[in-house]
Amino acid sequence: MSRGRLTASTSAAGVENVLALAYGCARVATILQMLPSLPRGMEVSQNPRLYLVLWLLAAANAAGAVTFAVLRRRGLSPAVVVVDVALCTAFLVLGTLAVPVQDRVGTWVGWAPGYSLAVVVGVAGLSTAAWCTAVATVTAAYVFFIADATAVAGHSTIAGNTLTLLGLGGVARIVVRYIRRVAADADAARARVAELARHEEKQRAQLTMHDAITIMHLLTDPALPADTRAQLCEQAAAEIRRMRAYLRGGPGAPHPPGTGGPGRDGDVTLRDVLEEGMSGFADLGLEPALELADGVRVNADAGEAVRGAVAGVLHNVRRHARATMVIVHADAERDRARWVVTIRDNGIGFDTATTALGTGLRRQLLAELERHALTASIASAPGLGTRITIEGNLRP
């Protein structure tokens, strides 16, 4: 989005810049409309010198207001508005001494009404009390300016012009207030998105580091069996590659829910995904039963989520469950058009009603799988082990 003097973003500050620009353009347009009638006004005015002085003051004030608004990049300040309204009132009141009655309605010889309209539109961003005061002051001066023209223009024309001044001033205020509200909502939405992005990035980092921390924690155990340590070293190397990918934002890095992730071309077999997720956990007494899922294929991104979920569950089993056996069973239930993976351990279990789920189960299992339209459930009880079930739709 451009940030130049005459352009703006959709932020609240950018909207103020646009309003200042619109206000300045309205004043410039008013001066341009006044200019062709200046010679004629000087000719017919009962006081040509006063007419010229008022005209030049109006032009100078308009130029000053335009410069102030553009440089300030927002509407006029309250102090400048007071001066602006006071001058406009003076132009209308003193204009009765310089503009013939027959030229006060419907011509630019009597330029003060058109000028007053630009002023009324320009004060649209004021507070309610200040806006009402400014509009009432200008309107009263306008009525004073055209009061003697009723015989020429008629009461209906004068009433219509007065209502036009009030109506357009009111419309401008509604539009300005609405645009400001939209800009404020946009700023709030951007702030919310930024906050959510920070939150998601924090969760992404937790997800990336969870398995690595588990591996490092186990590697520090001096009583760890040598064969388990060797498997953990292999897993540690794989986690290092994943963390590097995360830091680089490249393929292999986990991504937060809803972001889509990098993805890979083609499908993968569910059996390959499960075998990759079980790699390095032989010390848990794994008993895989995957034959019934032969031929089942899943989207590559969903497969990565399943792999991460299986590995995360097995990390939790290794660290917390004190299990001696883990059964990983996969089946394709054709009648339900679903595939089902069950991971069951004979460990100590836990009370699902009172135990909060950690990052591994909460993020790797539930959230990541849900993002890929997969479902997961956890069943456990103290002393009875834990059963994790993952389900997905069979691909046609």
DOLUM-147812 format. One record per residue (C-alpha): y, x, z; residue number from 1. Coordinates in steps of 0.25 Angstrom, whole numbers, padded with zeros to 4 digits. Each point is the difference from the previous one (the first is absolute). Layout:
BEGIN
Y|X|Z|NUM $
...
END
This chain:
BEGIN
0000|0000|0000|1 $
0014|0005|-0004|2 $
0009|0004|0011|3 $
0013|0002|-0008|4 $
0014|-0005|0004|5 $
-0001|-0013|-0009|6 $
-0015|-0002|0002|7 $
-0008|-0003|0013|8 $
-0014|-0002|0005|9 $
-0006|-0013|0006|10 $
0003|0005|0014|11 $
0011|-0007|0009|12 $
0009|0012|-0003|13 $
-0003|-0001|-0015|14 $
0004|-0015|0000|15 $
0013|0003|0007|16 $
0003|0010|-0011|17 $
-0003|-0011|-0010|18 $
0009|-0010|0007|19 $
0011|0010|0000|20 $
-0002|0003|-0015|21 $
0000|-0015|-0002|22 $
0012|-0002|0008|23 $
0008|0011|-0007|24 $
-0004|-0006|-0014|25 $
0005|-0013|0004|26 $
0013|0006|0004|27 $
0001|0008|-0013|28 $
-0003|-0013|-0008|29 $
0011|-0007|0007|30 $
0010|0011|-0003|31 $
-0005|0000|-0015|32 $
0002|-0016|0000|33 $
0014|0002|0006|34 $
0005|0011|-0010|35 $
0002|-0008|-0013|36 $
0009|-0011|0007|37 $
0009|0011|0006|38 $
0010|-0001|-0011|39 $
0000|-0015|-0001|40 $
0002|-0001|0016|41 $
0012|0010|-0001|42 $
0006|-0009|-0010|43 $
-0001|-0014|0006|44 $
0001|0005|0015|45 $
0012|-0005|0008|46 $
0000|0013|0007|47 $
-0006|0011|-0010|48 $
0002|0011|0009|49 $
-0008|-0006|0012|50 $
-0010|-0005|-0010|51 $
-0002|0015|-0005|52 $
0000|0005|0015|53 $
-0011|-0010|0004|54 $
-0008|0003|-0013|55 $
0001|0015|0003|56 $
-0004|-0001|0014|57 $
-0012|-0009|-0003|58 $
-0005|0010|-0010|59 $
0002|0012|0009|60 $
-0007|-0008|0011|61 $
-0011|-0003|-0009|62 $
-0001|0014|-0005|63 $
0000|0005|0015|64 $
-0011|-0010|0004|65 $
-0009|0004|-0012|66 $
0002|0015|0004|67 $
-0003|-0003|0015|68 $
-0012|-0008|-0003|69 $
-0006|0009|-0010|70 $
0002|0013|0009|71 $
-0004|-0007|0012|72 $
-0012|-0006|-0007|73 $
0000|-0013|0007|74 $
0010|-0012|0002|75 $
0014|0001|0005|76 $
0001|0004|0015|77 $
0006|-0011|0009|78 $
0013|0007|0001|79 $
0002|0001|-0015|80 $
-0005|-0015|-0002|81 $
0012|-0004|0010|82 $
0010|0008|-0009|83 $
-0007|-0006|-0013|84 $
0001|-0014|0005|85 $
0014|0002|0005|86 $
0005|0005|-0013|87 $
-0007|-0011|-0008|88 $
0007|-0010|0009|89 $
0013|0006|-0002|90 $
-0002|0000|-0015|91 $
-0003|-0015|0000|92 $
0012|-0003|0009|93 $
0010|0009|-0007|94 $
-0006|-0004|-0013|95 $
0007|-0014|0001|96 $
0013|0008|-0001|97 $
-0004|0007|-0013|98 $
-0010|-0009|-0008|99 $
0005|-0013|-0006|100 $
-0006|-0013|0005|101 $
-0006|-0003|-0014|102 $
-0007|0014|0000|103 $
-0007|-0001|0014|104 $
-0012|-0007|-0005|105 $
-0009|0003|-0012|106 $
0007|0013|-0005|107 $
0000|0015|0003|108 $
0015|0000|0001|109 $
-0003|-0006|0014|110 $
-0010|0011|0003|111 $
-0001|-0002|0015|112 $
-0010|-0011|0000|113 $
-0010|0009|-0008|114 $
0003|0012|0009|115 $
-0002|-0009|0012|116 $
-0014|-0003|-0005|117 $
-0004|0014|-0001|118 $
0005|0002|0014|119 $
-0008|-0011|0005|120 $
-0013|0005|-0007|121 $
0003|0014|0005|122 $
-0001|-0005|0015|123 $
-0013|-0006|-0001|124 $
-0007|0010|0008|125 $
0009|-0002|0013|126 $
-0005|-0006|0013|127 $
0000|-0015|0000|128 $
0013|-0001|0009|129 $
0007|0011|-0009|130 $
-0004|-0007|-0013|131 $
0004|-0013|0004|132 $
0014|0005|0005|133 $
0002|0008|-0013|134 $
-0004|-0011|-0009|135 $
0008|-0011|0007|136 $
0012|0009|0000|137 $
-0001|0003|-0015|138 $
-0003|-0015|-0003|139 $
0012|-0004|0008|140 $
0009|0009|-0008|141 $
-0006|-0004|-0013|142 $
0003|-0015|0003|143 $
0015|0004|0004|144 $
0001|0008|-0014|145 $
-0005|-0012|-0008|146 $
0006|-0012|0009|147 $
0012|-0002|-0009|148 $
-0009|0000|-0013|149 $
-0006|-0014|0003|150 $
0010|-0006|-0010|151 $
-0004|0009|-0011|152 $
-0015|0002|0003|153 $
-0004|-0013|0008|154 $
-0006|-0001|0013|155 $
-0014|0000|-0005|156 $
0002|0013|-0007|157 $
0006|0007|0012|158 $
-0011|-0006|0009|159 $
-0011|0005|-0009|160 $
0006|0014|-0001|161 $
0001|0000|0015|162 $
-0015|-0004|0002|163 $
-0003|0011|-0011|164 $
0006|0010|0009|165 $
-0008|-0004|0012|166 $
-0012|-0003|-0008|167 $
-0001|0013|-0007|168 $
0003|0007|0013|169 $
-0011|-0007|0007|170 $
-0010|0003|-0011|171 $
0004|0015|0000|172 $
-0002|0000|0015|173 $
-0014|-0006|-0001|174 $
-0004|0009|-0011|175 $
0005|0013|0008|176 $
-0007|-0005|0013|177 $
-0013|-0002|-0008|178 $
0000|0013|-0007|179 $
0003|0007|0013|180 $
-0012|-0007|0007|181 $
-0009|0003|-0012|182 $
0004|0015|0001|183 $
-0002|0000|0015|184 $
-0014|-0006|-0002|185 $
-0003|0010|-0011|186 $
0004|0011|0010|187 $
-0009|-0006|0011|188 $
-0011|-0001|-0010|189 $
0001|0015|-0004|190 $
0001|0004|0015|191 $
-0013|-0008|0002|192 $
-0007|0006|-0012|193 $
0004|0014|0005|194 $
-0005|-0003|0014|195 $
-0013|-0005|-0006|196 $
-0002|0012|-0009|197 $
0002|0009|0013|198 $
-0010|-0008|0007|199 $
-0010|0000|-0011|200 $
0002|0015|-0002|201 $
-0003|0002|0015|202 $
-0013|-0008|-0002|203 $
-0003|0007|-0012|204 $
0001|0013|0007|205 $
-0009|-0005|0012|206 $
-0010|-0004|-0010|207 $
0000|0013|-0007|208 $
-0001|0008|0013|209 $
-0010|-0009|0007|210 $
-0013|0006|-0005|211 $
0006|0014|0000|212 $
0003|-0001|0014|213 $
-0013|-0006|0004|214 $
-0007|0012|-0007|215 $
0009|0010|0007|216 $
-0002|-0006|0013|217 $
-0015|0001|-0002|218 $
0000|0014|-0005|219 $
0007|0004|0013|220 $
-0012|-0004|0008|221 $
-0008|0013|0004|222 $
-0012|-0008|0002|223 $
-0001|-0005|-0014|224 $
-0013|0002|-0007|225 $
0001|0011|-0011|226 $
-0005|-0010|-0011|227 $
0010|-0010|0004|228 $
0011|0011|0000|229 $
-0004|0004|-0014|230 $
0001|-0015|-0005|231 $
0013|-0001|0007|232 $
0006|0012|-0007|233 $
-0004|-0006|-0014|234 $
0007|-0012|0004|235 $
0012|0008|0005|236 $
0001|0006|-0014|237 $
0000|-0013|-0006|238 $
0011|-0006|0009|239 $
0008|0012|-0003|240 $
0000|-0003|-0014|241 $
0004|-0015|0003|242 $
0011|0005|0009|243 $
0006|0009|-0011|244 $
-0001|-0012|-0010|245 $
0007|-0008|0010|246 $
0011|0010|0002|247 $
0002|0001|-0015|248 $
-0001|-0015|-0002|249 $
-0011|0003|-0010|250 $
-0014|-0007|-0003|251 $
-0009|-0001|0012|252 $
0011|-0003|0010|253 $
-0002|-0013|0008|254 $
0011|-0010|-0002|255 $
0006|-0011|0008|256 $
-0004|-0015|-0002|257 $
0007|-0006|-0012|258 $
0004|0012|-0007|259 $
-0011|0001|-0010|260 $
-0003|0014|0001|261 $
-0003|0010|-0011|262 $
-0013|-0006|-0005|263 $
-0010|0006|-0009|264 $
-0006|-0005|-0013|265 $
-0013|-0007|-0001|266 $
-0009|-0006|0010|267 $
-0010|0007|0010|268 $
-0013|-0004|0005|269 $
-0001|-0005|0015|270 $
-0012|0009|0003|271 $
0008|0013|-0004|272 $
0012|-0005|0008|273 $
-0009|-0002|0012|274 $
-0007|0013|-0002|275 $
0013|0008|-0001|276 $
0005|-0007|0013|277 $
-0013|0004|0008|278 $
0001|0014|-0005|279 $
0000|0010|0012|280 $
-0005|-0010|0010|281 $
-0015|0004|0001|282 $
0002|0003|0015|283 $
0001|-0015|0003|284 $
-0014|-0003|-0005|285 $
0004|-0007|-0012|286 $
-0010|-0010|-0006|287 $
0006|-0005|-0013|288 $
-0006|-0012|-0007|289 $
0008|-0001|-0013|290 $
-0010|-0004|-0010|291 $
0003|-0015|0000|292 $
0014|0003|-0005|293 $
-0004|0008|-0012|294 $
0008|-0004|-0012|295 $
0012|-0005|0008|296 $
0013|0005|-0005|297 $
0014|0000|0006|298 $
0014|0003|-0004|299 $
0003|0015|0002|300 $
0011|-0003|0010|301 $
-0008|-0010|0008|302 $
-0011|0010|0000|303 $
0009|0011|0006|304 $
0003|-0010|0011|305 $
-0014|-0003|0003|306 $
-0003|0015|0000|307 $
0011|0002|0010|308 $
-0004|-0011|0008|309 $
-0015|0005|0001|310 $
0005|0014|0004|311 $
0009|-0006|0010|312 $
-0010|-0008|0007|313 $
-0010|0012|0000|314 $
0011|0008|0006|315 $
0002|-0010|0011|316 $
-0015|-0001|0002|317 $
-0001|0015|0001|318 $
0012|0001|0010|319 $
-0002|-0012|0009|320 $
-0013|-0007|-0002|321 $
-0010|0010|0005|322 $
-0010|-0006|-0010|323 $
-0013|0006|-0004|324 $
-0002|-0008|-0013|325 $
0009|-0007|-0010|326 $
-0005|-0009|-0010|327 $
0008|-0002|-0013|328 $
-0005|-0012|-0008|329 $
0005|-0005|-0013|330 $
-0004|-0013|-0007|331 $
0004|-0008|-0012|332 $
-0001|-0015|0003|333 $
0000|-0006|-0014|334 $
0000|-0014|0005|335 $
0013|0002|0007|336 $
0006|0010|-0011|337 $
0002|0009|0012|338 $
-0004|0014|0003|339 $
-0001|0004|0015|340 $
0000|0013|0007|341 $
-0005|0001|0015|342 $
0002|0012|0009|343 $
-0007|-0002|0013|344 $
-0002|0011|0011|345 $
-0008|0000|0013|346 $
0012|0005|0008|347 $
0007|-0004|0013|348 $
0008|-0011|-0007|349 $
0013|-0006|0005|350 $
0006|-0014|0004|351 $
0007|-0004|-0012|352 $
0008|-0010|0008|353 $
0006|0010|0009|354 $
0000|0013|-0008|355 $
0012|0003|-0009|356 $
-0004|0005|-0014|357 $
0005|0014|-0003|358 $
0005|0006|-0013|359 $
-0013|0002|-0006|360 $
-0005|-0014|0001|361 $
0013|-0007|-0001|362 $
0006|0007|-0012|363 $
-0012|0006|-0007|364 $
-0009|-0011|0002|365 $
0007|-0013|0001|366 $
0014|0002|-0007|367 $
-0005|0009|-0011|368 $
-0011|-0009|-0004|369 $
0008|-0012|0001|370 $
0010|0006|-0010|371 $
-0011|0001|-0010|372 $
-0005|-0015|0002|373 $
-0012|0005|0008|374 $
-0003|-0006|0014|375 $
-0005|0007|0012|376 $
-0005|-0004|0014|377 $
-0004|0007|0013|378 $
-0010|-0005|0009|379 $
-0003|0008|0013|380 $
-0004|-0001|0015|381 $
-0001|0010|0011|382 $
-0014|0006|-0001|383 $
-0004|-0007|-0013|384 $
0006|0009|-0010|385 $
0010|-0004|-0011|386 $
-0002|-0007|-0013|387 $
0011|0002|-0012|388 $
-0001|-0010|-0012|389 $
0007|0003|-0013|390 $
0000|-0011|-0011|391 $
0005|-0001|-0014|392 $
-0002|-0008|-0012|393 $
-0010|0004|-0011|394 $
0006|0004|-0013|395 $
-0004|-0008|-0012|396 $
END
